[in-house]
Amino acid sequence: MTPQLHMVVDWAARPRTPYERLKSALFFYVVLTHTLAAYRHLRARGVAHTIREFLVWIHRQTLLLLIRLPPMRKKVSAELAAARLSISASLVPSGPHVSRHLALPPTGMSPEWIEAEMARMDAEMAPVPDSNSGSHPNTNADTNANTNTNADDAEPTPTTTALSTSTSAADAHWAHGKLSGAVYHGGPALTAVLVRAFARYAVANPLHPEVFPAVRKMEAEVVQMCLRMYHAPGLPNDSPDSGLALDSPNDAGTTEGKATGAGTMTSGGTESIIMAVKTYRDWARATKGITRPEMVVPASAHAAFDKGGAYLGVKVHTVPVDPVTRKVDVGRVRRAINRNTIMLVASAINFPDGNQDDVPALGALAAAHGVGLHVDCCLGSFVVPFLEEANLAAGETRPDGRVAYKLEPFDFRVRGVTSVSCDTHKGSSVIMYRSAELRRYQYYVTPDWSGGVYASPSLSGSRPGALIAGTWAAMQYMGSAGYLASCRAIVSATRRIANAIEDEIPELYVLGSPPASVVAFAAREGGVDIMEVGDAMGRRGWHLNAISGPAAVHIACTLLTVPVVDTFIADLKASVEEAKTKPSGQGTMVRLYGLGKSSAVGPTMVRELAASFLDTLYQA
């Protein structure tokens, strides 16, 4: 035996005090814990991706240190200050005509003054249509009412009635329909219904159901209508029994042993997603003892999942999507699942490019591993559930023989789906669960508060009952027939745009095969700069979204898009030609995307500009 080995044996064999044993045990626990965490991270991300992440981090830290040196710090500070001024100028009105209300008036103002002042504030920065935007067709925003309002004819004046349901000066730009999503407008007639509902329940607060029983009833009915739309179990046309073990979130929640779907309303899609993350975190802690929760999320999933992870202490493993189909790589998802996994995520449809993930495959994975599967339908909420009835779910056969735009199963009929989020886009959303028992983990209850027992179903305590009433009223007004007609119109318009891009604009291509209301387009290799195309569309009055991975532009179609599809296609062709022959290099999309991809610190700079944008929102 060598002297060195002899020393090791002696050290191991010597008696130890309880304190030393505790230190050794703690040391090995820490080493084991971090080793397991590193292994799970490597397994989920892959060795190559992990090394790339580490090298980028080193590069970023080095550049950030250099930026802190006096010469570079001065230059960067000056450029960021100029950018902040530009953001402020674009959002905050200025000049002698601008009125500011920074303190309470000494006495109350009359309703007439308030309406006139609202109209004046609308006019302070009312957008003016771009002279390069080509034709501005009259927009029929409400096909049922057969209205024909040209917003160009409306001159903003201080006497305009700001509370009118007709098109005001501030509404003029969006009423043309030249925007992606943002405004989910059912026309003046529906707006009038909403305003009446808001007025009737303006002071309602569902935190006190005994005071506002009608609002409580309407909220429950909104949830039930959505549960039926998504084929929740235990309801008419319910989904089949999942057949999973009793320790999974698919389990039943009734005395008969069969699950009955349940849900709650929230303030929007982001809150619905965060509530789902909270539910699975608490469920996994209570049933599996998981204290370091993780979730597996497609790269195309909504940023609200990252937000929920950041808020609730849940580690997020982001899995790439297939570059052609735009569906999440199921094999990579399988590899990312471990003992700390609490949930998987799928989109139907996703925000960036409007494609859906392979929900049946992800559902099978979730069921096999006893974890939750949340399907985010916030963007496809009242479109995707009607595709089947509209005879659009099967897609269409393209000239090359392939079937495009086909919708795959996505709701509670899929084994393994345990929750679904659905937006009404009326200032509210609905989060649904396979069972009422699973929903319990979303609640917050504290019985020991000095103010009494406190219980709330979601993040908010007091909530605006008027929004719940407006949602209920809109769903009653539209009915299944109304949503079916809207689905046909919106999806047909979306597919016309997608087909025109594929067939008539060789410089561009459509990402994936989007089945519903969103289409994203990118530039073919060696062609135009897609961000130049996006900026050229902006100069023609369009408000579109730039996305990354790959660089692309998308439009989320609504009823406002339907009358201007031909205008969109014509403007897109002209924008491609402009980007080819006269690229400006100065547009918002070009600059922001270029900054984000300029270096390892690009995202840090973009983050700073985004924070400045948020600061500006509160600049009075």
Disulfide bonds with the S-S distance in Angstrom:
none
